[in-house]
Amino acid sequence: MAINDELHHLGNSARRLNAGSDQLNGLIERIDELLAQLSVGLDYVHPRPIDEATSLDHNGKRVIELSYVGYLRAGREYHLALKTVKVLESKLALATHSPGDITPLLSAPRRLRYAAVDLLPEVISGLAAQVDEMAAALERRCHTAQSLVRHLEQVAARADESGVRMMTMRPDESGSRRVVPPDESGLRRTMAPDESASRHVLVPGEPLPGGESSGQWVVPKGMGTATTVMPTQADDGRRTVAMGSDLIKHRDES
């Protein structure tokens, strides 16, 4: 009878264990889903290991296997996970910085999964502190970038204003013409680069190169596309006839 009672008691305990395990797995899964909805995307490992095992390597040196719980990338997504690291006893301080093997918490051995649950509140708290630190750093960097943008916009605006006021002499797309600054009347004309040295516009009564006055406006032949602004004067009814014109010949014949 005693053995039957013990077996009955063991069966009840096993059912309770399995039910509790299923319930705990469901809660871990739900916590994992809620963390994924936050889209944190940051690694965090609790600094205190949940398990430690010691063995000897082929050289007789002590090797320590440590298991940490954290929030880590496992595959393509972030999950509550276990990080297992094997290090020599002399390099134990570097354990948390070693890559290690990452296993989702729901896939970890039951014993380690149960132990990890005890540290989950501290894991969440540490992850929140890390997110706050990262957010503050991003805000500081955004402020720095915004200040730089404002400064550069002011410099660019001043450069544009200076460009409007400055008289810029440079060739156009063809490289063969330049812009002559406006004269006192506010008008301006476009001339070829060698035009000022080889062409001349005469005004009425101005002597020709031979010393005679033409009495008319003379525009040099081959002026091209260059345009010259001529001063206007009142019409007094008189006409200016060029020397050698047909009208003079007709009068001479009569």
C-alpha atoms as one frame of an Amber mdcrd trajectory, in Angstrom:
protein
   0.000   0.000   0.000   2.787   2.396   0.814   4.309   2.148  -2.635   0.932
   2.709  -4.234   0.427   5.847  -2.180   3.819   7.134  -3.227   3.109   6.465
  -6.890  -0.217   8.211  -6.585   1.461  11.172  -4.948   4.148  11.234  -7.666
   1.540  11.211 -10.365  -0.264  14.176  -8.832   2.987  16.069  -8.463   3.953
  15.381 -12.080   0.601  16.670 -13.280   1.046  19.828 -11.221   4.582  20.253
 -12.555   3.524  19.889 -16.164   0.568  22.197 -15.696   2.738  24.791 -14.022
   5.366  24.410 -16.718   2.806  24.941 -19.447   1.434  27.980 -17.677   4.897
  29.441 -17.162   5.826  28.833 -20.786   2.683  30.664 -21.856   3.542  33.634
 -19.658   7.129  33.747 -20.954   5.818  33.637 -24.491   3.400  36.481 -23.756
   6.173  38.610 -22.222   8.304  37.915 -25.275   5.492  38.994 -27.613   4.886
  42.232 -25.717   8.576  43.103 -25.823   8.605  42.448 -29.569   5.709  44.901
 -30.011   7.880  47.634 -28.480  10.450  47.152 -31.268  13.327  47.842 -28.914
  16.031  46.322 -31.095  18.770  46.526 -28.424  20.832  43.781 -26.847  20.849
  43.466 -23.103  22.447  40.764 -20.946  21.971  40.590 -17.204  25.444  40.736
 -15.635  24.781  37.933 -13.149  24.802  34.386 -14.539  21.940  32.053 -13.745
  24.077  28.934 -14.029  27.741  27.994 -13.835  29.530  24.737 -14.636  33.224
  23.890 -14.497  35.238  21.403 -16.528  38.807  20.804 -17.708  40.071  21.257
 -21.246  42.587  18.956 -22.987  45.439  20.929 -21.393  44.077  20.464 -17.915
  42.984  24.100 -17.588  39.735  24.927 -15.886  36.965  25.980 -18.269  33.881
  27.664 -16.898  30.571  27.549 -18.723  28.272  30.425 -17.795  24.635  31.007
 -18.727  23.145  34.506 -18.774  19.600  35.650 -19.393  18.917  38.685 -21.523
  17.072  40.204 -24.446  19.038  39.291 -27.566  18.776  38.700 -31.275  18.069
  35.043 -31.910  17.937  34.426 -35.624  16.211  37.370 -37.313  14.271  38.631
 -34.314  14.832  39.701 -30.710  13.697  37.406 -27.921  14.188  36.673 -24.277
  17.132  34.349 -24.519  19.948  32.533 -22.791  23.556  33.306 -23.634  25.994
  30.501 -22.894  29.702  31.316 -22.773  32.713  29.074 -22.215  35.845  30.841
 -20.954  39.035  29.945 -19.206  38.979  30.612 -15.511  41.707  33.269 -15.969
  39.431  35.187 -18.380  36.242  34.986 -16.400  35.862  38.798 -16.347  35.410
  38.796 -20.140  32.533  36.347 -20.104  29.737  38.882 -20.571  31.563  40.413
 -23.571  32.142  37.127 -25.364  29.831  36.211 -28.262  28.614  32.898 -26.830
  25.703  30.777 -27.997  22.233  32.333 -28.082  19.178  30.188 -27.339  15.589
  31.538 -27.125  14.396  31.200 -23.554  11.419  29.056 -24.542  13.830  26.595
 -26.186  16.241  26.444 -23.250  16.357  23.490 -20.838  13.560  23.589 -18.308
  15.893  24.029 -15.334  17.539  27.107 -16.861  14.218  28.464 -18.088  12.780
  28.389 -14.590  15.858  30.035 -13.110  15.742  32.759 -15.759  12.211  33.781
 -14.756  13.488  34.917 -11.369  15.705  37.504 -13.112  13.182  38.683 -15.711
  12.092  41.772 -13.690  15.726  42.873 -13.480  16.186  42.156 -17.181  13.223
  44.385 -18.051  14.496  47.117 -15.733  18.005  46.985 -17.210  16.637  47.009
 -20.749  14.495  50.071 -19.963  17.507  51.905 -18.534  19.513  51.089 -21.647
  16.721  52.362 -23.902  16.503  55.611 -21.899  20.245  56.121 -22.251  20.122
  55.508 -25.992  17.129  57.846 -26.439  18.902  60.639 -24.540  21.989  60.186
 -26.708  19.877  60.368 -29.881  18.141  63.536 -28.690  21.517  65.136 -27.972
  22.802  64.201 -31.418  19.645  65.502 -33.096  20.111  68.815 -31.285  23.710
  68.970 -32.528  22.637  68.207 -36.095  19.834  70.820 -35.976  22.248  73.492
 -34.758  24.603  72.647 -37.610  21.765  72.840 -40.148  20.666  76.277 -38.886
  24.235  77.591 -38.979  24.798  76.322 -42.524  21.472  77.801 -43.691  22.507
  81.209 -42.328  25.891  80.989 -44.034  24.245  79.964 -47.323  21.728  82.844
 -47.076  24.514  85.383 -46.531  26.427  83.933 -49.455  23.365  84.318 -51.697
  22.887  87.944 -50.637  26.537  88.702 -51.281  26.311  87.070 -54.703  23.451
  89.400 -55.672  25.395  92.495 -54.641  28.732  91.462 -56.084  29.538  92.126
 -59.723  30.408  88.776 -61.203  32.421  88.626 -64.422  32.523  85.155 -65.849
  32.029  83.493 -69.224  28.639  82.081 -70.077  28.010  78.525 -71.176  29.646
  79.160 -74.580  32.706  80.693 -72.921  32.763  83.524 -75.503  30.780  86.374
 -73.961  30.820  88.352 -70.755  28.329  90.584 -68.956  29.243  94.259 -68.816
  28.069  96.041 -65.649  25.174  98.492 -66.016  26.063 102.074 -66.933  24.765
 105.157 -65.134  21.402 104.986 -66.886  20.763 101.549 -65.442  20.925  99.902
 -68.863  23.442  97.318 -69.821  24.576  95.682 -73.002  26.279  92.451 -73.962
  29.535  92.623 -75.818  31.963  90.090 -77.180  35.218  89.873 -75.212  37.234
  91.635 -77.960  34.546  94.070 -78.947  35.723  96.998 -76.842  39.158  96.917
 -78.453  38.105  96.659 -82.129  34.766  98.486 -82.478  33.620 102.027 -81.828
  30.233 103.752 -81.939  30.275 107.348 -83.161  27.891 110.063 -82.075  26.713
 112.872 -84.418  29.468 115.334 -85.154  32.213 113.100 -83.784  35.228 113.166
 -86.166  36.019 110.098 -88.163  39.490 108.590 -87.971  40.453 110.830 -90.941
  39.383 113.968 -89.095  36.022 114.548 -90.869  32.610 114.513 -89.248  30.069
 112.094 -90.628  27.058 113.948 -89.262  25.232 110.667 -88.654  25.098 107.697
 -86.351  27.619 105.152 -87.500  27.309 101.550 -86.344  30.376  99.485 -87.255
  29.762  96.806 -89.837  29.737  93.268 -88.478  28.525  94.306 -85.022  27.033
  90.825 -84.693  24.449  90.358 -81.991  25.873  93.147 -79.850  23.286  95.813
 -79.095  23.986  99.409 -78.187  21.559 101.663 -76.360  21.370 104.961 -78.259
  20.334 108.180 -76.544  17.076 109.673 -77.771  16.641 113.302 -78.826  13.720
 115.488 -79.836  12.716 115.538 -83.483  13.066 119.147 -84.778  11.885 118.310
 -88.274  15.324 118.295 -89.794  16.839 115.369 -91.610  20.403 114.250 -91.578
  21.551 113.051 -94.977  24.614 110.905 -95.329  27.366 112.086 -97.629  27.054
 110.563-101.093  23.385 109.676-100.757  20.994 109.608-103.731  19.171 112.696
-102.419  22.310 114.855-102.662  23.073 113.523-106.163  19.533 114.398-107.265
  19.816 117.955-105.976  23.191 118.447-107.636  21.777 117.317-111.013  18.865
 119.707-110.718
